[in-house]
Amino acid sequence: MIRTGILGTLPNGLLAHTYTLIDEDVSVTISNWGATILSIKTPDTYGNVRDIALGFDNLAGYTGKNPAFYGASIGPVCNRSDNAEIIFNDESYKLEQNDGPTLQNNLHSSITHGLHKRLWGAKIDREHNAVVMSVSLENGELGLPGERTFTARFELSSLNATHQQLRVSYTCTTNKPTFVNMTNHTYFNLAGHDAGSVLNHEMRIYADKFLPIREDSVSEGSILDVAETPFDFRHAHAIGDTIHAQNMQLTRARGYDHCFCINGYTNNTTLRSALNARDPKTGRHLHIAISAPGGHFYTGNWLDDEHAKDGADYKPQSGFAFEPEFYPDCSHHPAWPQPTCTPQKPYCSTIVYTFSHDMLDEEEALLQDSIYDM
């Protein structure tokens, strides 16, 4: 089932719409302003439905600064690029300088004009309980070549009676070779978006390695083992168990703000498990499968939004984001996987969020474990 609504009116008089996908007790609301996930409502173990996605109540929250990029579809280039530069086909392309101590680097393409700050076209696919959004950039716009069309498809379905899946598929077509690295920037708090700290959330990340960062949060250019470090989430444990460890990387980021190299990458179309999260208070689970090489785990270390959605105040660690992506600043490291997009081979990336909760029956718990073996 899909319900439509209006988020608000833009200064040019155009309307930003909302699209609510409903399946069983789960509903997901997306706006065509920035192809943004506004809310995700899911039940807990005892059937209590809460919104687990951080965000705002109104359009003004998203058209304003929104430095946290709540729910946003990010592109054409996500994360941080050193010296606001992309190296592609032996050419240097300059992006907006908007991040770092002297604003020398780039973050998420453009804080003010990126894909998250544009009105996308939208088409409803009721047969598949999906909405498809698209937006275009001219050649050279936002610093990169090609007349590009970006598409975001959101589809909600049931895996079974207790597991619902939101599939987010990003694609880009172009008339000339270009560089594309998209992601989604939803923040989660499985106890409810306004429930406070997520440090009690139990987290498993399917990664043997991660990327350390410099003081300015750009990738150092190396890849390290997670073993015997606070970045080892190969076995589930609470975020709070390790986030305060004496570690230079955690000090630099004020917590976790690092890309993990998700195991098993072969191409940008094959899905594999990347993250499991569980809130012990409510029993809610979130499983994320991705096709991208990496997933950037951010514990909302700089969140500071008063009177956000439902009047909530978001503080550091009020939510966590997990952003599937090619490794940050990969264009400066040609040995890493590169996100190229050509007329012959469009860019594509898929994220699958599976929502469930603790089972009250041992047999169903075994079923849940088998579902996550992707």
C-alpha positions in Angstrom: 0.0 0.0 0.0 1.2 3.5 -0.8 -0.1 6.7 0.6 0.8 10.1 -0.7 1.0 13.5 1.0 2.7 16.9 0.9 5.8 17.7 3.0 5.7 21.4 2.1 6.0 24.2 -0.5 9.4 25.3 -1.9 10.2 29.0 -2.4 9.6 28.5 -6.2 6.0 27.3 -5.5 6.7 23.6 -6.3 5.5 21.0 -3.8 7.6 18.5 -2.0 5.6 15.3 -1.7 5.7 12.3 0.6 5.2 8.7 -0.3 4.5 6.2 2.5 5.1 2.5 1.7 3.2 0.1 4.0 3.7 -3.6 4.4 2.3 -5.4 7.5 3.2 -3.3 10.6 6.1 -1.5 8.9 5.8 1.8 7.1 8.5 3.9 5.4 7.9 7.5 4.3 10.1 9.1 1.6 10.0 12.6 0.2 11.0 13.5 -3.4 12.9 16.4 -1.8 16.4 14.9 -1.9 15.0 11.4 -2.2 15.0 11.5 1.6 13.8 8.8 4.0 11.7 10.8 6.5 10.5 8.0 8.8 10.7 4.2 9.3 8.0 2.8 11.7 8.5 -0.7 12.9 7.1 -2.9 15.7 9.2 -4.2 18.7 9.0 -7.6 20.3 5.7 -6.8 21.9 4.0 -5.1 18.9 4.7 -1.5 19.9 5.3 0.6 16.7 7.8 3.4 16.8 9.7 5.6 14.3 13.3 4.6 14.3 14.7 7.1 11.8 16.0 10.5 13.0 14.8 13.6 11.1 12.5 16.6 11.0 8.8 17.2 11.0 8.7 19.7 8.1 10.3 20.7 4.8 12.2 23.6 6.4 14.3 21.2 8.4 15.5 19.5 5.2 15.8 22.6 3.0 17.8 24.4 5.8 21.3 23.6 6.7 20.6 20.0 7.8 24.4 19.4 8.6 23.6 15.8 9.6 22.1 15.0 6.2 19.2 13.1 7.9 17.8 10.5 5.6 19.4 12.0 2.5 20.3 10.4 -0.8 23.9 11.6 -1.3 25.6 12.2 -4.6 27.2 12.4 -7.0 30.1 11.8 -4.6 29.6 10.9 -1.0 32.0 11.2 2.0 35.2 13.2 2.0 37.4 14.0 -0.9 40.9 15.3 -0.2 41.6 18.8 -1.5 38.0 18.8 -2.9 39.4 16.9 -5.9 38.4 13.8 -7.9 41.0 12.1 -10.1 39.3 10.4 -12.9 40.7 9.1 -16.2 44.0 10.9 -15.4 42.2 14.2 -15.1 41.6 16.4 -12.0 38.1 17.6 -11.3 37.4 20.2 -8.6 34.5 19.9 -6.2 33.1 22.5 -3.8 35.4 23.2 -0.9 33.2 22.8 2.1 34.9 20.7 4.8 38.1 20.5 6.9 39.8 23.1 9.2 40.4 25.5 6.3 37.5 24.2 4.1 40.1 22.6 1.8 38.2 19.3 1.4 34.9 18.2 0.1 32.0 16.5 1.9 29.1 14.9 0.1 29.5 16.8 -3.1 27.8 20.0 -2.0 26.1 20.9 1.3 23.8 23.4 -0.4 23.3 22.0 -4.0 24.0 18.2 -3.7 21.4 15.7 -4.8 19.9 15.9 -1.3 19.0 19.5 -1.9 17.0 19.0 -5.1 13.5 18.2 -6.0 13.4 14.8 -7.7 10.7 13.6 -10.1 8.7 10.6 -8.7 6.6 7.8 -10.1 4.6 5.3 -8.1 4.8 1.6 -8.8 1.9 0.2 -6.8 2.3 -3.3 -8.2 5.7 -3.6 -6.4 4.9 -1.3 -3.5 7.6 1.1 -4.7 8.4 4.6 -5.6 11.0 5.6 -8.2 12.6 9.0 -8.1 15.0 10.7 -10.5 17.0 13.9 -11.0 19.5 15.1 -13.6 22.7 17.1 -13.7 24.2 18.9 -16.7 27.7 18.2 -18.0 30.2 19.7 -15.5 27.5 20.4 -12.8 28.8 19.8 -9.3 32.3 19.5 -10.9 32.1 16.3 -12.8 31.6 15.4 -16.5 28.6 13.9 -18.2 24.9 14.6 -18.6 23.8 12.4 -15.8 20.4 11.0 -14.6 20.3 9.6 -11.1 17.5 7.2 -10.0 16.5 6.1 -6.5 14.1 3.3 -6.1 12.5 2.5 -2.8 10.6 -0.8 -2.4 9.0 -2.3 0.7 8.1 -5.9 0.9 7.7 -8.9 3.3 10.4 -11.5 3.5 8.0 -13.4 5.7 5.5 -12.6 8.4 8.1 -11.2 10.8 10.7 -9.7 8.5 10.1 -6.7 6.2 12.6 -5.4 3.8 13.2 -1.9 2.4 15.3 -2.2 -0.8 17.0 1.0 -1.9 18.5 0.9 -5.4 20.6 3.8 -6.8 21.6 4.1 -10.5 23.2 6.7 -12.7 23.3 6.9 -16.5 25.5 9.2 -18.4 26.5 10.3 -21.9 30.2 10.3 -21.1 32.4 8.5 -18.5 32.2 9.9 -15.1 32.7 9.3 -11.4 29.7 8.3 -9.2 29.7 7.2 -5.5 26.2 7.5 -4.0 24.9 6.5 -0.5 22.0 6.9 1.8 22.4 8.8 5.1 19.6 7.6 7.3 20.3 7.6 11.1 18.8 4.9 13.2 17.8 4.5 16.8 16.1 1.2 17.2 14.5 2.2 20.5 12.8 5.1 18.7 14.2 8.2 17.1 13.7 10.2 20.2 14.9 7.6 22.7 18.4 9.0 23.4 21.7 7.3 23.2 22.4 4.3 20.9 25.5 3.2 22.9 23.6 0.2 24.2 22.8 -1.0 20.7 24.5 -4.4 20.0 26.4 -4.1 16.7 27.9 -6.6 14.4 29.8 -5.4 11.3 30.9 -8.0 8.7 34.4 -6.5 8.2 37.9 -7.7 8.8 39.4 -4.3 7.9 38.7 -0.6 8.2 40.1 2.7 6.9 41.8 5.0 9.4 41.3 8.7 9.1 43.5 11.8 9.4 42.9 14.7 11.8 40.6 16.3 9.1 38.6 13.0 8.8 39.9 12.3 5.3 41.1 8.7 4.7 44.7 8.2 5.6 45.1 6.0 2.5 45.8 2.8 4.4 43.7 -0.2 5.3 44.1 -1.8 8.7 42.9 -5.0 10.4 40.2 -4.7 12.9 41.6 -7.5 15.0 42.7 -6.4 18.5 41.3 -2.9 18.0 38.1 -1.1 19.1 37.0 -1.5 15.5 36.4 -5.2 15.8 32.7 -5.8 15.5 33.0 -9.2 13.9 31.2 -10.5 17.0 28.3 -8.5 18.2 28.8 -6.2 21.2 27.4 -2.9 22.4 28.7 0.2 20.8 29.4 1.6 24.3 31.7 -1.2 25.1 34.5 0.2 22.9 33.6 3.7 21.8 35.5 5.3 24.7 38.6 3.1 24.3 42.0 4.9 24.3 42.5 5.0 20.6 43.8 7.8 18.4 41.2 7.0 15.7 38.3 7.3 18.1 39.7 10.5 19.6 40.0 12.1 16.2 36.4 11.3 15.3 34.9 11.7 18.8 33.7 8.1 18.3 33.1 6.0 15.2 33.2 7.8 11.9 35.0 5.3 9.7 34.5 3.2 6.6 34.6 -0.6 7.1 35.7 -2.8 4.3 32.8 -5.2 4.1 33.9 -8.8 3.5 33.2 -10.5 0.2 33.1 -7.7 -2.3 33.2 -8.8 -5.9 31.2 -6.2 -7.8 28.7 -3.5 -7.2 25.7 -5.7 -7.9 26.1 -8.7 -5.5 24.5 -8.2 -2.1 26.1 -9.5 1.1 25.6 -9.0 4.8 27.2 -5.8 6.1 25.6 -5.1 9.5 23.4 -6.4 12.2 22.1 -4.2 15.0 19.9 -4.9 17.9 18.4 -2.8 20.7 18.1 -4.8 23.8 15.4 -2.7 25.3 12.9 -3.2 22.6 14.2 -6.3 20.8 14.2 -4.5 17.4 16.7 -5.8 14.9 18.1 -4.1 11.8 20.1 -6.1 9.2 21.7 -4.3 6.3 23.0 -5.9 3.1 24.9 -3.9 0.5 26.5 -4.3 -2.9 29.2 -1.6 -2.3 32.7 -2.3 -1.1 32.4 -0.4 2.1 30.0 0.8 4.8 30.7 4.0 6.7 29.8 3.6 10.4 29.0 6.9 12.1 27.8 7.2 15.6 26.4 10.7 15.3 29.3 12.2 17.2 28.4 15.8 16.2 24.6 15.7 16.3 23.1 18.8 17.9 19.5 19.5 16.8 16.9 20.9 19.1 13.2 20.5 18.5 13.6 18.1 15.6 11.0 15.5 14.7 8.2 15.3 17.4 10.1 17.9 19.4 13.0 15.6 20.0 16.5 17.0 20.9 19.2 15.0 19.1 22.6 15.0 20.9 25.8 13.1 20.1 25.2 9.3 19.8 21.4 9.8 19.5 21.5 7.7 16.3 23.9 5.8 14.1 24.3 6.0 10.4 25.7 3.2 8.1 26.5 4.5 4.7 27.2 2.0 1.9 29.9 3.4 -0.4 33.1 3.0 -2.4 35.9 3.8 0.0 36.2 7.5 0.9 38.6 9.4 -1.3 39.2 6.3 -3.4 39.9 8.4 -6.5 43.3 9.2 -4.9 44.0 5.6 -4.3 43.8 3.7 -7.7 44.4 0.3 -6.1 41.1 0.5 -4.3 37.8 -0.3 -6.1 36.7 2.7 -8.3 33.1 3.7 -8.9 33.1 4.5 -12.6 30.0 5.1 -14.7 30.0 5.0 -18.5 27.3 5.1 -21.3 27.9 1.3 -21.7 27.9 0.5 -18.0 25.7 2.6 -15.7 26.5 2.9 -12.0 24.4 0.9 -9.6 24.3 0.3 -5.9 21.8 -1.5 -3.7 21.0 -1.4 0.0 18.6 -3.8 1.7 17.3 -3.0 5.2 15.6 -5.9 7.0 13.5 -5.0 10.0 12.5 -7.6 12.6 12.5 -8.1 16.4 13.3 -10.7 19.0 11.4 -13.9 18.6 9.4 -15.3 21.5 9.6 -18.8 20.1 12.9 -20.7 19.8 12.0 -22.2 16.4 11.4 -18.8 14.9 14.7 -17.6 16.3 16.4 -20.3 14.3 14.6 -19.1 11.2 15.8 -15.6 11.9 19.5 -16.7 12.0 19.1 -18.5 8.7 17.6 -15.4 7.0 20.8 -13.5 7.7 23.1 -16.1 6.0 23.2 -14.3 2.6 
